Amino acid sequence: MNRRRFLSATTTASLTLGAKRGFAAVRDDFPRARSAAYLDNASCHPLSVHSAAAVHRYIDWETNEVGEPWWPQWARARDESKKLFAALINAKPSEIAFARSTIEAESNLLNGMNIEATGGNVVTNDLHYSAAIYNYRMRQQDGLDVRIVKNRDWRTEVRDMERAVDKKTKLISIALVSNVNGYLQDVKALSDLAHAHGAYLYADIIQCAGAIPIDVRAMGIDIAACSTYKWLMGVKGYGFYYVREDLQGTVVKPTQHSGGVRFNYAPWTESPEAGLDDFAFKPVTGPGRYEVSYPSYEGAISAQESLRYIHELGVANIRTHVRTLTDRLQKELPAIGYPSITPHGNESPICSFVARDPGRTMEKLRAAGVHVAMRFGNKMRISPSVYNNQQDIDRLLAALG
């Protein structure tokens, strides 16, 4: 998906915090920026002072005042975080469940679709998250037909995916943005491919939700999931699971159950209701059918605050700001001996480069107070966010130059 096509699918942001204050002021909201040139947000995004304060308020309550009235306050945080996330990806709140992690959500999706029982297959590619690929390889041992398409020069070719898809394909599963090199899949083409064969498209959106504009309707995404501890600026153990409304309970069945029962017999009640089962219950409907027990309270509170912050900044403004940093990296790092494996013009905040001596490269960066990731042996992944600036890039280039 090229830059022009990508931007044409998004809406123009209204006047936002970033426009009013400038991103130099936004930097002050992230104390991590004062202690290092932290450029590893694709691993874990630091909390803002606003989210940290909200979590501290909860911890203070849990330390000193455990009990009511926290429950209704917590429920509001949970529900608002879902609404804010739904708005972020152009979904309905009735299509959002909480999830403990992205991988757990994808695993529950596969359990709920029970594809192997129908003789169907799943098509994915090697730029999906490696833990997801491990999941599929384990399921292959149990009889699931999985086709893993290999990349060409660090990008997935739609024609290669087309060759793997057939009339028995039930699901195409992708990372919308790859954690390997930030590659943004041609999601609409893959959605059209899936739908033309009666299949569905699942997208792992952990490496892009909050960092680039996402519209699940325009992109044709049927199911998606993400945790909050990366670009959603939250904490681990809390995330979101999007299931298109018409697929809930039919195509994607719940495989874990959580709810309550009414005991309709003595000594539980003095007046049992005639015609009612002894253990009466109503099946949970809507996205709640995919939720088991309580999610992380800290996660919901942090997500509520961070999503408010992201909406106020405006995702399109975040993307515009970060593009100035990744474009510079793409231009200057290859010139000093670090070839890029991220396609030019790629619309994500992640870019990766080959380091000839990964150990020595990391030593130089650590000594300079620059934090990046080295993955897959010699792939240096750099992922700036809203609080990073050109001085952080200067520091990185100086260390490696």
C-alpha positions as CSV (number, residue, x, y, z in Angstrom):
1,M,0.0,0.0,0.0
2,N,1.8,3.1,-1.2
3,R,1.7,6.4,0.7
4,R,-0.8,8.2,-1.5
5,R,-3.2,5.2,-1.4
6,F,-2.7,4.9,2.3
7,L,-3.4,8.5,3.1
8,S,-6.5,8.6,0.8
9,A,-8.1,5.9,3.0
10,T,-7.8,8.0,6.1
11,T,-9.5,11.1,7.4
12,T,-8.0,14.4,8.0
13,A,-7.4,15.0,11.7
14,S,-9.0,18.0,13.4
15,L,-7.1,20.5,15.4
16,T,-5.4,18.4,18.1
17,L,-3.1,18.6,21.0
18,G,-0.1,18.1,18.7
19,A,-1.1,21.0,16.5
20,K,-1.9,23.3,19.5
21,R,1.2,22.5,21.6
22,G,3.7,21.2,19.2
23,F,5.4,17.9,19.5
24,A,8.3,19.4,21.5
25,A,5.9,19.9,24.4
26,V,4.5,16.4,23.9
27,R,8.0,15.1,24.7
28,D,7.6,16.4,28.2
29,D,4.8,14.0,28.8
30,F,7.2,11.0,28.5
31,P,10.0,11.0,31.2
32,R,11.8,8.2,29.4
33,A,12.8,10.8,26.8
34,R,14.9,12.6,29.4
35,S,17.0,9.6,30.3
36,A,17.8,8.1,26.9
37,A,17.2,8.3,23.1
38,Y,14.6,5.6,23.4
39,L,13.8,4.3,19.9
40,D,12.3,0.9,20.7
41,N,8.6,1.6,20.9
42,A,7.9,-1.5,18.8
43,S,9.0,-3.5,21.8
44,C,7.3,-1.6,24.6
45,H,6.1,2.0,24.6
46,P,6.8,4.1,27.7
47,L,3.8,5.4,29.7
48,S,2.9,9.0,29.6
49,V,2.8,10.9,32.9
50,H,-1.0,11.0,32.5
51,S,-1.4,7.2,32.2
52,A,1.1,6.7,35.0
53,A,-0.8,9.1,37.3
54,A,-4.1,7.2,36.6
55,V,-2.5,3.9,37.5
56,H,-0.9,5.4,40.6
57,R,-4.4,6.6,41.7
58,Y,-5.7,3.0,41.3
59,I,-2.8,1.6,43.2
60,D,-3.3,4.1,46.0
61,W,-7.0,3.1,46.2
62,E,-6.1,-0.6,46.2
63,T,-3.5,0.0,49.0
64,N,-5.7,2.0,51.2
65,E,-9.4,1.7,50.4
66,V,-10.2,-1.7,48.8
67,G,-13.9,-2.1,48.3
68,E,-16.8,0.0,47.0
69,P,-17.2,2.4,45.3
70,W,-14.4,1.3,43.0
71,W,-16.4,-1.3,41.1
72,P,-18.6,1.2,39.2
73,Q,-15.6,3.5,38.5
74,W,-13.7,0.5,37.1
75,A,-16.6,-0.5,34.9
76,R,-16.6,3.0,33.4
77,A,-12.9,2.8,32.6
78,R,-13.4,-0.6,31.0
79,D,-16.3,0.5,28.9
80,E,-14.8,3.8,27.8
81,S,-11.5,2.2,26.8
82,K,-13.5,-0.1,24.5
83,K,-15.4,2.8,23.0
84,L,-12.2,4.8,22.4
85,F,-10.5,1.8,20.8
86,A,-13.6,1.2,18.6
87,A,-13.5,4.8,17.4
88,L,-9.7,4.5,16.7
89,I,-10.3,1.7,14.2
90,N,-13.7,2.7,12.9
91,A,-15.5,-0.2,14.6
92,K,-18.6,-0.3,16.8
93,P,-18.3,-0.7,20.5
94,S,-20.5,-3.8,20.2
95,E,-17.6,-5.4,18.1
96,I,-14.9,-5.0,20.8
97,A,-14.0,-7.4,23.5
98,F,-11.1,-7.1,25.9
99,A,-8.2,-9.6,25.4
100,R,-5.2,-10.4,27.6
101,S,-2.8,-10.5,24.7
102,T,-2.8,-10.5,20.9
103,I,-1.6,-14.1,20.6
104,E,-4.2,-15.3,23.0
105,A,-6.9,-13.6,21.0
106,E,-5.7,-15.1,17.7
107,S,-5.5,-18.5,19.4
108,N,-9.1,-18.2,20.6
109,L,-10.1,-17.2,17.1
110,L,-8.7,-20.4,15.7
111,N,-10.3,-22.4,18.4
112,G,-13.6,-20.7,17.7
113,M,-13.5,-21.2,13.9
114,N,-12.4,-24.9,14.3
115,I,-11.1,-24.9,10.7
116,E,-9.4,-28.3,10.8
117,A,-12.7,-30.0,11.5
118,T,-14.1,-28.7,8.2
119,G,-11.0,-29.7,6.2
120,G,-10.2,-26.1,5.6
121,N,-6.9,-24.3,5.5
122,V,-5.3,-21.1,6.8
123,V,-2.9,-18.9,4.7
124,T,-0.4,-16.7,6.4
125,N,3.1,-15.4,5.7
126,D,6.6,-15.2,7.3
127,L,6.3,-11.5,8.1
128,H,3.6,-12.4,10.7
129,Y,4.7,-12.4,14.3
130,S,6.9,-15.5,15.0
131,A,4.9,-16.5,18.0
132,A,1.8,-16.6,15.8
133,I,3.7,-18.8,13.2
134,Y,4.7,-21.1,16.1
135,N,1.0,-21.3,17.0
136,Y,0.2,-22.4,13.5
137,R,3.1,-24.9,13.3
138,M,1.9,-26.5,16.5
139,R,-1.7,-26.7,15.1
140,Q,-0.3,-28.3,12.0
141,Q,0.7,-31.2,14.2
142,D,-2.9,-31.6,15.2
143,G,-4.1,-31.6,11.5
144,L,-4.6,-28.0,10.6
145,D,-3.6,-27.3,6.9
146,V,-1.4,-24.2,7.2
147,R,0.3,-22.5,4.2
148,I,3.1,-20.1,5.1
149,V,4.1,-17.8,2.2
150,K,7.7,-16.6,2.2
151,N,8.6,-13.0,1.6
152,R,10.4,-11.6,-1.4
153,D,13.0,-9.0,-0.5
154,W,11.2,-8.4,2.8
155,R,7.8,-7.7,1.5
156,T,4.8,-10.0,0.9
157,E,3.7,-10.3,-2.7
158,V,-0.1,-10.6,-3.2
159,R,0.5,-12.9,-6.1
160,D,2.3,-15.4,-3.8
161,M,-0.6,-15.3,-1.4
162,E,-3.0,-15.9,-4.3
163,R,-1.2,-19.1,-5.2
164,A,-1.6,-20.4,-1.6
165,V,-5.3,-19.6,-1.4
166,D,-8.0,-22.1,-2.7
167,K,-11.6,-22.9,-2.3
168,K,-10.9,-24.6,1.1
169,T,-9.2,-21.5,2.6
170,K,-11.2,-20.3,5.6
171,L,-8.8,-17.6,6.9
172,I,-6.0,-15.4,5.8
173,S,-4.0,-14.3,8.8
174,I,-1.5,-11.4,8.7
175,A,0.3,-8.9,10.8
176,L,-1.0,-5.7,9.4
177,V,2.4,-4.1,10.2
178,S,5.3,-6.6,10.5
179,N,7.4,-6.5,13.7
180,V,10.3,-7.6,11.6
181,N,10.7,-4.6,9.4
182,G,7.6,-2.5,9.7
183,Y,6.2,-3.6,6.4
184,L,2.6,-2.6,5.9
185,Q,0.7,-5.4,4.1
186,D,-1.5,-4.6,1.1
187,V,-4.5,-5.3,3.4
188,K,-7.3,-4.4,1.0
189,A,-6.0,-6.7,-1.7
190,L,-5.6,-9.5,0.8
191,S,-9.1,-8.8,2.1
192,D,-10.5,-8.9,-1.4
193,L,-8.6,-12.2,-2.0
194,A,-10.0,-13.8,1.2
195,H,-13.6,-12.7,0.5
196,A,-13.5,-13.8,-3.1
197,H,-12.9,-17.3,-1.8
198,G,-15.5,-17.2,1.0
199,A,-12.7,-16.8,3.6
200,Y,-12.1,-14.1,6.3
201,L,-9.2,-11.8,7.0
202,Y,-7.6,-11.6,10.5
203,A,-5.1,-8.8,11.2
204,D,-2.7,-8.6,14.1
205,I,-2.6,-4.8,14.6
206,I,-0.4,-4.6,17.6
207,Q,2.4,-2.8,15.6
208,C,0.2,-0.1,14.2
209,A,-2.9,0.7,16.3
210,G,-2.3,4.1,17.6
211,A,0.6,4.8,15.3
212,I,-1.1,4.8,11.8
213,P,-4.7,5.4,10.9
214,I,-6.7,2.1,10.7
215,D,-10.2,1.7,9.3
216,V,-11.4,-1.8,9.5
217,R,-14.3,-1.1,7.3
218,A,-12.3,0.5,4.4
219,M,-9.5,-2.1,4.8
220,G,-11.9,-5.0,4.8
221,I,-10.6,-6.5,8.1
222,D,-13.0,-9.0,9.6
223,I,-11.2,-9.9,12.9
224,A,-8.3,-8.1,14.6
225,A,-6.5,-8.0,17.9
226,C,-3.8,-6.0,19.7
227,S,-2.3,-5.5,23.1
228,T,-1.9,-2.0,24.5
229,Y,1.7,-1.9,25.6
230,K,3.1,-0.9,22.3
231,W,1.7,2.0,20.2
232,L,-1.4,2.3,22.4
233,M,0.9,3.5,25.2
234,G,-0.6,1.2,27.8
235,V,0.5,-1.7,30.0
236,K,1.0,-5.4,29.4
237,G,-1.9,-7.8,30.1
238,Y,-4.6,-5.8,28.5
239,G,-5.7,-5.5,24.9
240,F,-8.6,-5.6,22.5
241,Y,-10.3,-8.2,20.2
242,Y,-12.4,-7.0,17.3
243,V,-14.9,-9.4,15.8
244,R,-17.2,-8.1,13.0
245,E,-20.7,-8.1,14.4
246,D,-22.3,-10.5,12.0
247,L,-19.5,-13.1,12.7
248,Q,-20.0,-13.2,16.4
249,G,-21.3,-16.5,17.7
250,T,-21.6,-18.0,14.2
251,V,-18.3,-17.9,12.3
252,V,-16.3,-17.2,15.4
253,K,-17.7,-19.2,18.3
254,P,-16.6,-18.6,21.9
255,T,-14.6,-21.5,23.3
256,Q,-14.2,-20.3,26.8
257,H,-17.1,-19.3,28.9
258,S,-17.6,-16.9,31.8
259,G,-20.9,-15.8,33.4
260,G,-23.2,-16.6,36.3
261,V,-26.1,-18.8,37.2
262,R,-29.3,-18.4,39.3
263,F,-29.9,-21.2,41.9
264,N,-33.6,-21.9,41.6
265,Y,-34.0,-24.3,44.5
266,A,-33.9,-24.4,48.3
267,P,-32.0,-23.3,50.3
268,W,-30.9,-20.8,47.7
269,T,-34.4,-19.4,47.4
270,E,-37.5,-19.7,49.5
271,S,-39.8,-19.6,46.4
272,P,-38.4,-21.6,43.5
273,E,-39.9,-20.4,40.2
274,A,-41.9,-23.0,38.4
275,G,-40.7,-24.0,35.0
276,L,-37.2,-22.6,35.6
277,D,-34.2,-24.8,35.6
278,D,-32.5,-25.4,38.9
279,F,-29.3,-23.8,37.6
280,A,-30.8,-21.1,35.4
281,F,-28.6,-18.9,33.2
282,K,-28.7,-16.7,30.1
283,P,-25.9,-17.1,27.5
284,V,-23.7,-14.0,27.2
285,T,-24.2,-12.3,23.9
286,G,-22.2,-9.6,22.0
287,P,-18.5,-9.3,22.3
288,G,-18.7,-10.2,26.0
289,R,-19.0,-13.8,24.9
290,Y,-15.3,-13.8,24.2
291,E,-14.3,-12.5,27.6
292,V,-13.3,-14.7,30.5
293,S,-13.3,-13.4,34.1
294,Y,-12.0,-9.9,34.8
295,P,-9.4,-8.2,32.7
296,S,-6.5,-6.2,34.2
297,Y,-7.9,-3.2,36.1
298,E,-4.6,-1.4,35.7
299,G,-4.7,-2.2,31.9
300,A,-8.2,-0.8,31.5
301,I,-7.4,2.4,33.5
302,S,-4.2,2.9,31.6
303,A,-5.9,2.3,28.2
304,Q,-8.6,4.7,29.0
305,E,-6.1,7.5,29.7
306,S,-3.7,6.6,26.8
307,L,-6.5,6.3,24.2
308,R,-7.9,9.7,25.3
309,Y,-4.3,11.1,24.7
310,I,-4.0,9.5,21.3
311,H,-7.3,10.8,20.2
312,E,-6.4,14.3,21.3
313,L,-3.1,14.2,19.5
314,G,-4.7,12.7,16.4
315,V,-3.2,9.5,14.8
316,A,-2.7,11.2,11.4
317,N,-0.6,13.9,13.2
318,I,1.4,11.2,15.1
319,R,2.1,9.5,11.8
320,T,3.1,12.8,10.1
321,H,5.5,13.6,12.9
322,V,7.2,10.2,13.1
323,R,7.5,10.0,9.3
324,T,10.1,12.9,9.4
325,L,12.2,10.6,11.6
326,T,11.9,7.3,9.7
327,D,12.4,9.1,6.4
328,R,15.7,10.5,7.7
329,L,16.8,7.1,9.0
330,Q,15.9,5.5,5.6
331,K,18.1,8.0,3.9
332,E,21.1,8.3,6.2
333,L,21.7,4.9,7.7
334,P,22.3,3.1,4.4
335,A,24.8,5.8,3.5
336,I,27.0,4.8,6.5
337,G,26.8,1.1,6.0
338,Y,23.5,-0.1,7.4
339,P,21.3,-1.3,4.4
340,S,17.6,-1.1,4.9
341,I,15.2,-4.1,4.8
342,T,12.1,-1.8,5.0
343,P,10.6,-0.7,1.7
344,H,10.9,3.0,1.0
345,G,7.7,4.9,1.3
346,N,6.4,2.3,3.8
347,E,3.7,3.7,6.0
348,S,4.6,2.6,9.5
349,P,6.8,3.9,12.3
350,I,9.2,0.9,12.2
351,C,12.3,0.5,10.0
352,S,15.0,-2.1,10.1
353,F,18.6,-2.2,8.9
354,V,21.3,-4.9,8.6
355,A,24.2,-4.5,11.0
356,R,27.5,-6.2,9.9
357,D,28.6,-6.5,13.5
358,P,25.4,-6.6,15.6
359,G,27.3,-7.0,18.9
360,R,29.6,-4.0,18.3
361,T,26.7,-1.9,17.0
362,M,24.7,-2.5,20.2
363,E,27.7,-1.6,22.3
364,K,28.1,1.7,20.5
365,L,24.4,2.5,20.9
366,R,24.3,1.6,24.6
367,A,27.4,3.7,25.3
368,A,25.6,6.6,23.7
369,G,22.4,6.1,25.6
370,V,20.5,5.1,22.5
371,H,17.9,2.2,22.8
372,V,17.0,0.2,19.8
373,A,16.3,-3.6,19.2
374,M,18.5,-6.1,17.5
375,R,16.3,-8.9,16.1
376,F,16.8,-12.1,14.0
377,G,20.6,-12.0,14.5
378,N,21.7,-8.8,12.7
379,K,18.4,-6.8,12.0
380,M,18.6,-3.5,13.8
381,R,15.0,-2.3,14.3
382,I,14.3,1.4,15.1
383,S,10.9,2.5,16.0
384,P,10.4,6.2,17.0
385,S,7.2,7.5,18.5
386,V,5.4,10.8,19.1
387,Y,7.9,12.1,21.8
388,N,11.1,11.4,19.7
389,N,12.8,14.2,17.8
390,Q,15.6,14.9,15.4
391,Q,18.1,15.2,18.3
392,D,17.4,11.5,19.1
393,I,18.2,10.7,15.5
394,D,21.4,12.8,15.6
395,R,22.5,10.9,18.7
396,L,21.9,7.5,17.0
397,L,23.7,8.5,13.8
398,A,26.6,10.0,15.7
399,A,27.1,6.8,17.7
400,L,27.1,4.6,14.6
401,G,29.0,7.0,12.4
